[in-house]
Amino acid sequence: MKQTLLIMAVGALLLTACHPTPKVPQLESHQDSVSWAMGEEIGMSLKEMQSTLHLDNEMVQRAVSHILANGDRAFDDSTYRVIMSQIIMTQQAENIRRENQQQANVDQQQEAFFAQLVKDHPEVKKHPSGFYYEQIKAGKGRNAKVGDRVSFDYRSFLMFTGQPYDQTYGKRAPILHVVGRPMFQGLIDGIQMMNAGSIYRFYFPYQLAFGTQGSGDIPGCTPFIYEVEVHEVL
């Protein structure tokens, strides 16, 4: 689909050259809606490509006009495939560059956040694996270790803004989980610091949370704050 849209997108330039920017028309049929949605998708793909490929709009328009009028291409199939492969590789390289830049920006933000956190809150400590933590409430039960079943509640927040993200309290039953089974690494290490009845606040860099890929609706390179309350270690 991506490659198809990449090839189709250049056709949108012909329309932008021949007509002023249109308003959204009244979409009276399913065909109208599908056609408009496809046009929007093509336009968005083209807009992204323009900044990377530095297309000559006039040349693109002339090529589209030529194909519509004559139906024959200037390149043979082999040359065409080489050129399209170059376009795709250029776009992929640009995507990688943007991802690396985003990651570098988040790394700088995390470093600054943790430096300020420790400065303002001396009680916050750093775990050997790289996250930061503080004890909110001491517990009296036994400590959790790998293989134990642990019952716990949690609240999570986006680290840079403090915006609440998710919680069990009032939404669902406490989680019952075997320590060491699939869960992001920071939380596996953090829960092993806790005993029954304790409450901790953890500051997880994205590397120890959902990583560079993210999860579900969580974008990659997203650091989190978790408040965890362990009820039982079984």
C-alpha positions as a Markdown table, in Angstrom:
| # | Residue | x | y | z |
|---|---|---|---|---|
| 1 | Met | 0.0 | 0.0 | 0.0 |
| 2 | Lys | 2.8 | 2.4 | 0.9 |
| 3 | Gln | 4.6 | 1.8 | -2.4 |
| 4 | Thr | 1.4 | 2.2 | -4.3 |
| 5 | Leu | 0.6 | 5.5 | -2.7 |
| 6 | Leu | 4.1 | 6.6 | -3.2 |
| 7 | Ile | 3.7 | 6.1 | -7.0 |
| 8 | Met | 0.2 | 7.5 | -7.1 |
| 9 | Ala | 1.0 | 10.6 | -5.0 |
| 10 | Val | 2.7 | 12.5 | -7.8 |
| 11 | Gly | -0.6 | 12.6 | -9.7 |
| 12 | Ala | -1.9 | 14.9 | -7.1 |
| 13 | Leu | 0.5 | 17.6 | -8.3 |
| 14 | Leu | -1.4 | 17.9 | -11.6 |
| 15 | Leu | -4.6 | 18.7 | -9.7 |
| 16 | Thr | -2.9 | 21.3 | -7.5 |
| 17 | Ala | -1.4 | 23.0 | -10.6 |
| 18 | Cys | -4.7 | 23.2 | -12.5 |
| 19 | His | -7.1 | 24.2 | -9.7 |
| 20 | Pro | -7.0 | 26.5 | -6.7 |
| 21 | Thr | -7.0 | 24.9 | -3.2 |
| 22 | Pro | -10.5 | 23.4 | -3.1 |
| 23 | Lys | -12.9 | 23.4 | -0.2 |
| 24 | Val | -14.2 | 20.0 | 1.0 |
| 25 | Pro | -17.2 | 19.4 | -1.2 |
| 26 | Gln | -20.5 | 17.8 | -0.2 |
| 27 | Leu | -19.8 | 14.1 | -0.2 |
| 28 | Glu | -23.2 | 12.7 | -1.4 |
| 29 | Ser | -22.3 | 9.1 | -2.1 |
| 30 | His | -20.1 | 6.3 | -0.9 |
| 31 | Gln | -18.0 | 6.7 | -4.0 |
| 32 | Asp | -17.6 | 10.4 | -3.3 |
| 33 | Ser | -16.3 | 9.6 | 0.3 |
| 34 | Val | -14.0 | 6.8 | -0.9 |
| 35 | Ser | -12.6 | 9.1 | -3.7 |
| 36 | Trp | -12.0 | 12.0 | -1.3 |
| 37 | Ala | -10.4 | 9.8 | 1.3 |
| 38 | Met | -8.0 | 8.3 | -1.2 |
| 39 | Gly | -7.2 | 11.8 | -2.5 |
| 40 | Glu | -6.4 | 12.9 | 1.1 |
| 41 | Glu | -4.1 | 9.9 | 1.6 |
| 42 | Ile | -2.3 | 10.6 | -1.7 |
| 43 | Gly | -2.0 | 14.3 | -0.8 |
| 44 | Met | -0.5 | 13.5 | 2.6 |
| 45 | Ser | 2.0 | 11.0 | 1.1 |
| 46 | Leu | 3.0 | 13.6 | -1.5 |
| 47 | Lys | 3.4 | 16.3 | 1.1 |
| 48 | Glu | 5.8 | 14.1 | 3.1 |
| 49 | Met | 7.7 | 13.2 | 0.0 |
| 50 | Gln | 8.2 | 16.8 | -1.2 |
| 51 | Ser | 10.4 | 17.7 | 1.8 |
| 52 | Thr | 12.6 | 14.6 | 1.3 |
| 53 | Leu | 12.9 | 14.2 | -2.5 |
| 54 | His | 12.8 | 17.9 | -3.5 |
| 55 | Leu | 10.6 | 17.2 | -6.4 |
| 56 | Asp | 10.4 | 19.6 | -9.4 |
| 57 | Asn | 6.7 | 20.2 | -9.4 |
| 58 | Glu | 6.6 | 21.4 | -13.0 |
| 59 | Met | 8.4 | 18.3 | -14.2 |
| 60 | Val | 6.0 | 16.1 | -12.3 |
| 61 | Gln | 3.1 | 17.9 | -13.8 |
| 62 | Arg | 4.5 | 17.5 | -17.3 |
| 63 | Ala | 5.1 | 13.7 | -16.7 |
| 64 | Val | 1.5 | 13.2 | -15.4 |
| 65 | Ser | 0.1 | 15.1 | -18.4 |
| 66 | His | 2.1 | 13.0 | -20.8 |
| 67 | Ile | 0.9 | 9.7 | -19.3 |
| 68 | Leu | -2.7 | 10.9 | -19.3 |
| 69 | Ala | -2.4 | 12.0 | -22.9 |
| 70 | Asn | -0.3 | 9.2 | -24.4 |
| 71 | Gly | -0.1 | 6.3 | -21.9 |
| 72 | Asp | 3.5 | 5.5 | -22.6 |
| 73 | Arg | 6.5 | 5.9 | -20.2 |
| 74 | Ala | 9.8 | 7.5 | -20.8 |
| 75 | Phe | 11.6 | 4.6 | -19.0 |
| 76 | Asp | 11.7 | 0.9 | -19.6 |
| 77 | Asp | 10.6 | -1.3 | -16.8 |
| 78 | Ser | 14.1 | -2.0 | -15.5 |
| 79 | Thr | 15.0 | 1.7 | -15.3 |
| 80 | Tyr | 11.7 | 2.5 | -13.7 |
| 81 | Arg | 12.2 | -0.1 | -11.0 |
| 82 | Val | 15.7 | 1.3 | -10.2 |
| 83 | Ile | 14.4 | 4.9 | -9.9 |
| 84 | Met | 11.4 | 3.8 | -7.7 |
| 85 | Ser | 13.8 | 1.8 | -5.5 |
| 86 | Gln | 16.0 | 4.9 | -5.1 |
| 87 | Ile | 13.0 | 6.9 | -4.1 |
| 88 | Ile | 11.9 | 4.3 | -1.5 |
| 89 | Met | 15.4 | 4.0 | -0.1 |
| 90 | Thr | 15.7 | 7.8 | 0.2 |
| 91 | Gln | 12.4 | 8.0 | 2.1 |
| 92 | Gln | 13.4 | 5.1 | 4.4 |
| 93 | Ala | 16.7 | 6.9 | 5.1 |
| 94 | Glu | 14.9 | 10.1 | 6.0 |
| 95 | Asn | 12.5 | 8.2 | 8.3 |
| 96 | Ile | 15.5 | 6.6 | 10.1 |
| 97 | Arg | 17.1 | 10.1 | 10.4 |
| 98 | Arg | 14.0 | 11.5 | 11.9 |
| 99 | Glu | 13.6 | 8.6 | 14.4 |
| 100 | Asn | 17.2 | 9.0 | 15.5 |
| 101 | Gln | 16.8 | 12.7 | 16.0 |
| 102 | Gln | 13.6 | 12.1 | 18.0 |
| 103 | Gln | 15.4 | 9.6 | 20.2 |
| 104 | Ala | 18.4 | 12.0 | 20.7 |
| 105 | Asn | 15.9 | 14.7 | 21.8 |
| 106 | Val | 14.2 | 12.5 | 24.2 |
| 107 | Asp | 17.5 | 11.3 | 25.6 |
| 108 | Gln | 18.5 | 14.9 | 26.3 |
| 109 | Gln | 15.1 | 15.6 | 28.0 |
| 110 | Gln | 15.4 | 12.5 | 30.2 |
| 111 | Glu | 18.9 | 13.5 | 31.3 |
| 112 | Ala | 17.8 | 17.0 | 32.2 |
| 113 | Phe | 14.7 | 15.7 | 33.9 |
| 114 | Phe | 16.6 | 13.2 | 36.1 |
| 115 | Ala | 19.3 | 15.8 | 37.0 |
| 116 | Gln | 16.6 | 18.2 | 38.2 |
| 117 | Leu | 14.6 | 15.4 | 39.9 |
| 118 | Val | 17.6 | 14.4 | 42.1 |
| 119 | Lys | 18.5 | 18.0 | 42.8 |
| 120 | Asp | 15.0 | 18.9 | 44.0 |
| 121 | His | 14.3 | 15.5 | 45.7 |
| 122 | Pro | 17.4 | 14.1 | 47.5 |
| 123 | Glu | 15.3 | 11.1 | 48.6 |
| 124 | Val | 15.0 | 9.9 | 45.0 |
| 125 | Lys | 17.6 | 7.2 | 44.3 |
| 126 | Lys | 19.0 | 5.6 | 41.1 |
| 127 | His | 18.6 | 1.9 | 40.5 |
| 128 | Pro | 21.6 | 0.1 | 38.9 |
| 129 | Ser | 19.6 | -0.7 | 35.8 |
| 130 | Gly | 19.0 | 3.0 | 35.2 |
| 131 | Phe | 15.6 | 4.1 | 36.5 |
| 132 | Tyr | 15.0 | 6.3 | 39.5 |
| 133 | Tyr | 12.7 | 5.5 | 42.5 |
| 134 | Glu | 11.5 | 6.7 | 45.9 |
| 135 | Gln | 9.7 | 4.9 | 48.6 |
| 136 | Ile | 6.3 | 6.4 | 49.5 |
| 137 | Lys | 5.3 | 3.9 | 52.1 |
| 138 | Ala | 7.2 | 1.1 | 53.8 |
| 139 | Gly | 5.7 | -2.4 | 53.9 |
| 140 | Lys | 6.0 | -5.2 | 56.4 |
| 141 | Gly | 5.5 | -8.3 | 54.3 |
| 142 | Arg | 8.2 | -10.3 | 52.5 |
| 143 | Asn | 10.0 | -9.0 | 49.5 |
| 144 | Ala | 9.0 | -10.0 | 46.0 |
| 145 | Lys | 11.4 | -12.0 | 43.8 |
| 146 | Val | 11.3 | -13.7 | 40.4 |
| 147 | Gly | 8.8 | -16.5 | 40.4 |
| 148 | Asp | 6.5 | -15.0 | 43.1 |
| 149 | Arg | 2.9 | -14.1 | 42.4 |
| 150 | Val | 2.4 | -10.5 | 43.3 |
| 151 | Ser | -0.9 | -8.6 | 43.7 |
| 152 | Phe | -0.6 | -4.9 | 43.0 |
| 153 | Asp | -2.3 | -1.7 | 41.9 |
| 154 | Tyr | -0.7 | 1.1 | 40.0 |
| 155 | Arg | -1.0 | 4.6 | 38.5 |
| 156 | Ser | 1.0 | 5.8 | 35.5 |
| 157 | Phe | 1.8 | 9.2 | 34.2 |
| 158 | Leu | 3.7 | 10.7 | 31.2 |
| 159 | Met | 7.0 | 11.7 | 32.8 |
| 160 | Phe | 7.7 | 15.0 | 31.2 |
| 161 | Thr | 4.2 | 16.5 | 31.7 |
| 162 | Gly | 2.9 | 14.5 | 34.7 |
| 163 | Gln | -0.3 | 13.8 | 32.7 |
| 164 | Pro | -2.2 | 10.7 | 34.0 |
| 165 | Tyr | -2.1 | 7.8 | 31.6 |
| 166 | Asp | -3.6 | 4.7 | 33.2 |
| 167 | Gln | -4.4 | 3.2 | 36.5 |
| 168 | Thr | -6.1 | 0.2 | 38.1 |
| 169 | Tyr | -7.6 | 2.1 | 41.1 |
| 170 | Gly | -11.3 | 2.4 | 40.5 |
| 171 | Lys | -11.1 | 1.0 | 37.0 |
| 172 | Arg | -10.3 | -2.7 | 37.4 |
| 173 | Ala | -9.2 | -5.3 | 40.0 |
| 174 | Pro | -5.6 | -5.3 | 41.2 |
| 175 | Ile | -3.2 | -7.1 | 38.9 |
| 176 | Leu | -2.0 | -10.6 | 39.8 |
| 177 | His | 1.3 | -11.3 | 38.0 |
| 178 | Val | 4.2 | -13.6 | 38.3 |
| 179 | Val | 7.4 | -11.6 | 38.7 |
| 180 | Gly | 9.7 | -12.2 | 35.7 |
| 181 | Arg | 7.0 | -13.0 | 33.2 |
| 182 | Pro | 6.4 | -10.6 | 30.3 |
| 183 | Met | 6.4 | -7.1 | 31.5 |
| 184 | Phe | 8.7 | -4.2 | 30.7 |
| 185 | Gln | 12.1 | -4.5 | 32.3 |
| 186 | Gly | 11.9 | -1.5 | 34.6 |
| 187 | Leu | 8.8 | -2.7 | 36.3 |
| 188 | Ile | 10.2 | -6.3 | 36.7 |
| 189 | Asp | 13.2 | -4.8 | 38.5 |
| 190 | Gly | 11.2 | -2.3 | 40.4 |
| 191 | Ile | 8.7 | -4.8 | 41.9 |
| 192 | Gln | 11.6 | -6.9 | 43.2 |
| 193 | Met | 12.6 | -3.9 | 45.4 |
| 194 | Met | 9.2 | -4.0 | 47.1 |
| 195 | Asn | 7.6 | -6.0 | 49.8 |
| 196 | Ala | 3.9 | -6.5 | 50.7 |
| 197 | Gly | 2.3 | -3.3 | 51.8 |
| 198 | Ser | 4.8 | -0.9 | 50.3 |
| 199 | Ile | 4.2 | 1.9 | 47.8 |
| 200 | Tyr | 7.0 | 3.1 | 45.5 |
| 201 | Arg | 7.2 | 5.7 | 42.8 |
| 202 | Phe | 9.3 | 4.8 | 39.8 |
| 203 | Tyr | 10.7 | 7.0 | 37.0 |
| 204 | Phe | 11.3 | 4.9 | 34.0 |
| 205 | Pro | 13.3 | 6.1 | 31.0 |
| 206 | Tyr | 11.8 | 4.8 | 27.8 |
| 207 | Gln | 14.6 | 2.3 | 27.4 |
| 208 | Leu | 13.2 | 0.5 | 30.5 |
| 209 | Ala | 9.6 | 1.1 | 29.6 |
| 210 | Phe | 8.1 | 0.5 | 26.2 |
| 211 | Gly | 11.3 | 1.2 | 24.2 |
| 212 | Thr | 11.7 | 2.8 | 20.9 |
| 213 | Gln | 8.8 | 0.9 | 19.4 |
| 214 | Gly | 6.1 | 1.8 | 21.9 |
| 215 | Ser | 3.1 | -0.4 | 22.5 |
| 216 | Gly | -0.5 | 0.1 | 21.3 |
| 217 | Asp | -1.3 | 3.8 | 21.5 |
| 218 | Ile | 2.0 | 4.5 | 23.4 |
| 219 | Pro | 4.5 | 6.1 | 21.0 |
| 220 | Gly | 8.1 | 5.0 | 21.0 |
| 221 | Cys | 10.6 | 6.8 | 23.2 |
| 222 | Thr | 7.9 | 7.6 | 25.9 |
| 223 | Pro | 9.2 | 7.7 | 29.5 |
| 224 | Phe | 6.8 | 7.0 | 32.3 |
| 225 | Ile | 6.2 | 7.5 | 36.0 |
| 226 | Tyr | 4.6 | 4.6 | 37.8 |
| 227 | Glu | 3.2 | 4.5 | 41.4 |
| 228 | Val | 3.0 | 0.9 | 42.5 |
| 229 | Glu | 1.3 | -0.5 | 45.6 |
| 230 | Val | 2.1 | -4.1 | 46.4 |
| 231 | His | -0.7 | -5.8 | 48.4 |
| 232 | Glu | 0.5 | -9.4 | 48.6 |
| 233 | Val | 3.5 | -11.5 | 47.7 |
| 234 | Leu | 2.3 | -15.1 | 47.2 |
